[in-house]
Amino acid sequence: MEFDAATIKELQSIEGNEFCADCGEPNPEWASINLGILVCLQCSGAHRSMGTHISQVRSLKLDNCWNEATVALMKEVGNEKSNALYEAFVPAFFPRPSDYPEHDGVRQRFIRSKYEFKRFMGPNALEPSWSVFSKEGFLLKQSKDDTSKWQKRWIVLTEGAMAYYRQQDAETPAGIIKLNANATVVPAGLELAVCAGPSERVYQLRAPNMDELLDWLTALRAARSVGGRGSMVRRALGSSSGSTPGQPQPVGSPKTGRAEPALLDAGEDEEEEDVPGSKVLVKLAEQAFASNATTVKQGWLLRRSGKLRVQWRKRYVVLAHGVLYVFRSAFPAVKWKDPQMAMSVIGASCDVSGSPSRFAVRTPETQMVFDSEDEAEAAAWIKAISGAASGYFGTKEF
């Protein structure tokens, strides 16, 4: 078959083919002949790196290996149809090549996620670590006074805020960066520039490797995208934010091996942020379990809470009939009366968050983060909650 300029023009005129399928660069001149798409020179390199079993790259103008079957596939698919499948569920916060066109790491991860791992083809296709709004770990932070110096800091990222500590077991953070819609996150090599907004300080952070940098970039963008959601939910429910204006909030690590004033006692009388729908579930709690209902799992856990969600409070948690109840006192004593809050886990996701002993329960509306004694206990809670999330309300103790 003769592959001439007319055929090239015909392929480029197919809906969506005027732009690169992955980054949006105009006038792409490279093709993935098995995927049926056109891509730009930069993205073609990422396609080649995946291997020919995933993407077979050819030049529209330089290669002479075109045949009728290949051209027919290119005409049948095209960029628009392909993206309707491979980009069906890309989270708004996920970094795209068009967001950072100069960063090859972002381009490589997006394209591999899209075609090799097919992470955007279903609403549950993302890895848990990419679909959450929290992350913890060590990063290097550039000194404010001497930009030639980099200091190792323990970073705790939650929805709407990032706290950094001088030591992993420090009781209070050295600083807190609030993240909202105005915050900017810009990668360059292995570094991230984070700025809370116009006229605010720019924080330079450095990751140990590219995978860590991209994980942090994704988590920061996710945290930024929901930075103001919690307060909006509280206003909508007419509830307290859980803190007194002007009063410093205790913060700290849940397990430091020493006395921690930041770890509030179970009986301490404080208010916490509401979980959407929690009030209704709390009102139903006493009725639902009036007859000594057996539970799937129960026990003491540390729950992350507070306005910036960097506080940890000891709570008695009960999972029963698809609902997670949080109490200040031990379960037998309260007799199902007055749980502090409750959260339906039907359809929720539950997975490890940050450290092996820590796990998060997430719904589209909110999330709860807990810390347990050890990895085995966390695994038991994850198994129990995941079972309840899928509709299993059995009374077996996991």
N, C-alpha and C positions, 0 to 999 in steps of 0.2 A: 504493500500500500504506500502511495506517495503521501508523505507528511509535509504539506506545503504551508505557505503563509496563510492561505485561506482557511485551512483546518485549524491553525493556531488561533486565528482571529475568531473562528466559530467557538472554540473552547473558551476563549477569554470573554466571550459575550454571554456565556451561560450565567444565569442568575447567581450573584454572589461572587463570581470568579474575577470580577474587576478588582477585588481586594484579596490579600493573603488570607487564607482560611484561619490562621492562628493569631496573627498580630494586626491585621487590617492594613498593612502596607499596600499602596496602590500598584497596579500593573505587575502582578507576580508572573515570573517567567520560568518557574519550576513546578513540577507536578509529582504527586505521589500516585503512581499509576494503579496501585491496588486499592487505594482509598478513594480515588476518583476526585482529587482536589488539586487546586493550584496554591502554591506557597511562594514566599519571597526567598531570596538567597540566604538570609540569616536563618530563617525557620527551616529551610531545606537541610542545613547542617545539623539541626537538632533531630530532624527526621532520620537522617543517615545514621546518627549515633545510636538510634534505637535498634538498628539491624533490619535487614531486608525481610525478615519474617513478620515485621510489623509495618514497615513503610518502604516502598521501593521508589526511589527518587530518580527522576529523569528531567533533563532540560528540554524546554519546548523548542529551543533553537539549536542546541549543540548535539543532541543525541539523535541517532537514526534507527532506533530499535522499536519504533512504533508499529503496531499492527492493527488490524481492523477490530479485534476484540478489545484491545486496550483503549482505542479511541471511542468505541461504543460505550465502555464503562465510564469513561470520563464524561461523555455526553449524558449518560443516564443519571450520574450522581451529582457532581458539582458541589461547590462550597456551601451553598445555602442548605441543601438537603443533608449534607454531611454534618454541619454544625447543629442542625435541628436534632440530630441523634447524639453526637459526641459532646455537645455543650448544653444538653437539656436542663441540667441542674447545677450550673456553676454558681457557687455562692458569690454574692456581690462583693464580699471582702477578699476573695481569693485573688492573689496577684496575677495579673495577665501581662504578656509581653508588651501590650500597648500602654500599660501603666508605667513601665520602666524599660523602654526600648533599648537602653544601653547596657542593661544588666543581663548577661548571658545565662546566669543561674536561674533567674526568673523564667526566661524563655524555655530553658531545658526542662524545668520542673513542670511548667504548664503543659507543654507538649507531651511529655511522658505520661503525666497524669491523665491527659485527654485520650491518648490513643493506646498506650501500652497497658496502663492500669484501668482505663475506662472508668475513672472515678466520678465523672459527671453525667453518667448515663442513667442514673436512678437517684431518687431523693435520699437513699441511705448508702450511697456508694462511697462517700468520703471516709477516709480513715478517721477514727475518733479524735486523734490528736490534731486533725485539721479542721474539725467542725466545732471546736470549743473556743471559749473566750478566756481561757486561763492557761498560764504556763509558768514554770519555775525553773531556775537554773543559774549557773554562773556565767557572767559576761564580763568583758573588760570595759570599763567606763573611763572616758577621757577626763583628765583632771580639769576642773574649771579654771584654776589659776595657772597651770602649766600644761599646755596642750601636747607637749612631748611626752607626758607621763600618762600611763594607763593603769588604772586600779581595778583589781578583781573585786566584783560585787555580786552578791546574791540577789537576783531579781525575782520579784513576785508580781505576776501580771494577773489581774482579774478584770471583770467587766468595768470599764470606765476608769481604771487607775493602774499605775505601775509603781510599785514601791521597790526601793533598792536599799540593801543592808550591807554594812561593812563586813559582817560575818554571817554565815548561814544560820547560826543559832542566836543572833542578836535579838534583843527584846523589842527594840524600836527601830524603825527605818531611818536611814540617813536623809531620805527625801522621798516625796511622793509626786509623781507626774500624773495629772488628771488628763484623761483622754476623752475627747468628744469629737463631734463632727468636724471641728476646726483643726484638729490635730493632724500633723503631717508625719509620714514615715517614709524615708527615702533610703534605699540601699545603694551601696557603692562598694563593690568587692565584697569583703567580709565585714564591712561596717554598716551600721544603721544610724541615720540621723533622725532623732525623734524630737518633735517640737509640739507643745500643747496648743499653740495658736499664734497668731500674729503678735509680734513684739515680745514673745516669750523666749526663754532660754532654749538653745538647741543642745540636746544631749547626744553625744557621740558614743555609740556602743559597738563593740567588736566581738564577733562570734568566733569560736574555735575552728569551725569548718563551714562549708557551704550549706550542708543540710540543716545545721543548727540555725544559721542565719535565715534561711528560707522558712523554717518553722516559726522563728520569732517574728519574722515579717508578717506571716499569715495570721499569727495569734494577735499581734498588735493591731492589724487592720480589722480583725474581728472585734477586739475589745473596743476599738474606736467606733465601730459601727453601732454598738449598743451602749455607748457610754452614758447616754441620758435616759435610757429606757427605764431603769429601775425607779428613778425619781418620778417619771411620768406615770408609771403604774401606781405608785403610792399616792400621787395626787388624785388619780382617777378613783381610787378606792377610799379617798378621804382619810388616810391613815398617816401616822407619824413616820418620819424618816428614820427614827431610831437613834437620834443624837440630839443633844442640846446645842443650839448655836453658840459658838465661841468656846465650847467646852472641849478640851483635847480628848481625843479618842485613844484608849489603850490599844496597842498593837503588839504583835509578836509571833514567834514561831510556836506551833503547838507542842513540840517536843524538844526541849533544850537541855534536859537533864538537870535543871536548877529551878529555883523558885521563879515563877513567872507572874508578875502582876497583870500581864496582858491576858492571861487565861482566866476568864471570869468563872466564878463558881456556879454550880447548877442552881443554887437557890437564890442567886443574886437577882434583884428585881430590876430588870432593865427592859426596854422595848427594843424590838428588832424590826427589820423591814418585813412587809407582808409578801407572801407568795400569792400571785394572782389566783383567785378562787379559794384561798385558804380559809377565809371567814365562813364561807358556806360549809366547807368540809368540817370545820371545827364545830359548828352548830349541830351537824348531823352525827358527830362522833359518839356522844353519849347515847343517842337513840340506837345507832347502828350496833353498838357493842354493849347494850344494856344487859344482855345475858352473857356471862363470862365467855367471850369469844376467844378461841385459840388463835395464836398468831403464827405467821410464817417465820418471822425473826424479830428479835428485840435485843436491846443492850445499850450500854453507854458508848457514845461517840463524841468526838469534838466536831463542832459545826462552825464553818467559817461564816462570819456575819459582820455586821457593822456597816456604817455608811460607805466606807471604802473597801469593805469585805477583806480586811486584813486582820480582824479580830478572830479569836477562837473561843468558843464557849462550850462547856461540857453539857451535853444534853442526853436524855434517855430517849432513844428512837425505837418506834414500833412500826413494823410493816404488817399489815393485815388487810385482806379484802381489797387489794389494789390501791391502798392508800398508805402513805408514809406519814406517821404522826410524830411530832417532836414535843417532848415534855421537859419541864425543868426538874421534875422529881422522878424517882424510879416508878416504873409502870404499876406494880402491885398496889402502891400507895395511892395513886391518883384515881384508880378504878375508872379509867377512860374519861374522867371529867376534865374539862378545861385544858386540852392540849394547847401548847403555845401556838402551833401552826400545823397545817396539814397540807399534803401535796399528793394529788392523784398521780400514780406512776404508769397508768395505762398508756401504752404507746411511747413511754419515755425511753431514753437511752441511759445506760449506766456503765461507766468504764473508769479505769485508773486515771488519776489527774495529778500530774507532777511527780509524786513519789509513790513507790509500790504500796504503801499503807493508806494512801489517800484515794478517794473516789468521788466522782461527781454524778449527780442525777439530773438529767436535762430534759426539758420539754421546749417546744417553740416559744413558750412565754417566759420561762425562768429556769434557774438551776439552783441546786443545793450542793455544796461541797463539804464532805466529811473526812475526818481522819480517824483511823482505828489503831489498835495496839500494834498490829503487824500486818505483813502482806497476806498471810493466810486468812485473817479476819476480814480484811478488805475484800478478798476473793469470795468469801462466803456471802458477804453483803451484796456484792455485784451479782452473784449467781441468783440470790433470792429476789432481788429487785428486778433483774432481767426476766426472771420467770413470771413475776407479777405483771410486768409491763406487757408480756405477751398474752395475758389473760389467765394465767395459772394462779388460783387463789387457794391452793391446798394448804393444809395445816402442818405439813411436814417441816421440821426444823432443818434447814439446809446446813 
